[in-house]
Amino acid sequence: MRIDKFLKLSRIIKRRAVAKDLADQGRIEINDKRAKSAANVGTNDLITIHFGNKTLVVRVLKLAEIVKKDEAQDMYEVVSESYQQDDKEG
């Protein structure tokens, strides 16, 4: 399954176009390798997403073409979530 589609179906990212843009900007990695929006993801893959000052790492648990909202979280598990502080001094 394409990474942009997985992120949308799992509701990690609300819109596929946003997931595609993040991937095309080099802010998504699959198993520590930079991923394009068309890159395939499989079960047990680690996905790292860099949102501004937040980094989210999730493990893919299952793939599904049709997912209900309350089942979306069953597609992945959060491995880590970290925030980077701004080091600007004022």
ChimeraX attribute file (.defattr): number of C-alpha atoms within 10 A of each C-alpha:
attribute: neighborCount
match mode: 1-to-1
recipient: residues
	/A:1	14
	/A:2	14
	/A:3	24
	/A:4	26
	/A:5	21
	/A:6	25
	/A:7	21
	/A:8	18
	/A:9	24
	/A:10	24
	/A:11	17
	/A:12	17
	/A:13	17
	/A:14	12
	/A:15	14
	/A:16	18
	/A:17	14
	/A:18	14
	/A:19	24
	/A:20	20
	/A:21	15
	/A:22	20
	/A:23	22
	/A:24	15
	/A:25	13
	/A:26	15
	/A:27	18
	/A:28	28
	/A:29	19
	/A:30	21
	/A:31	15
	/A:32	11
	/A:33	12
	/A:34	16
	/A:35	23
	/A:36	22
	/A:37	20
	/A:38	14
	/A:39	14
	/A:40	15
	/A:41	20
	/A:42	16
	/A:43	13
	/A:44	14
	/A:45	16
	/A:46	22
	/A:47	24
	/A:48	23
	/A:49	22
	/A:50	17
	/A:51	12
	/A:52	9
	/A:53	10
	/A:54	12
	/A:55	16
	/A:56	17
	/A:57	19
	/A:58	20
	/A:59	20
	/A:60	19
	/A:61	15
	/A:62	14
	/A:63	17
	/A:64	11
	/A:65	8
	/A:66	10
	/A:67	15
	/A:68	9
	/A:69	10
	/A:70	8
	/A:71	12
	/A:72	19
	/A:73	16
	/A:74	13
	/A:75	21
	/A:76	22
	/A:77	14
	/A:78	13
	/A:79	12
	/A:80	11
	/A:81	12
	/A:82	11
	/A:83	12
	/A:84	9
	/A:85	8
	/A:86	7
	/A:87	6
	/A:88	5
	/A:89	4
	/A:90	3
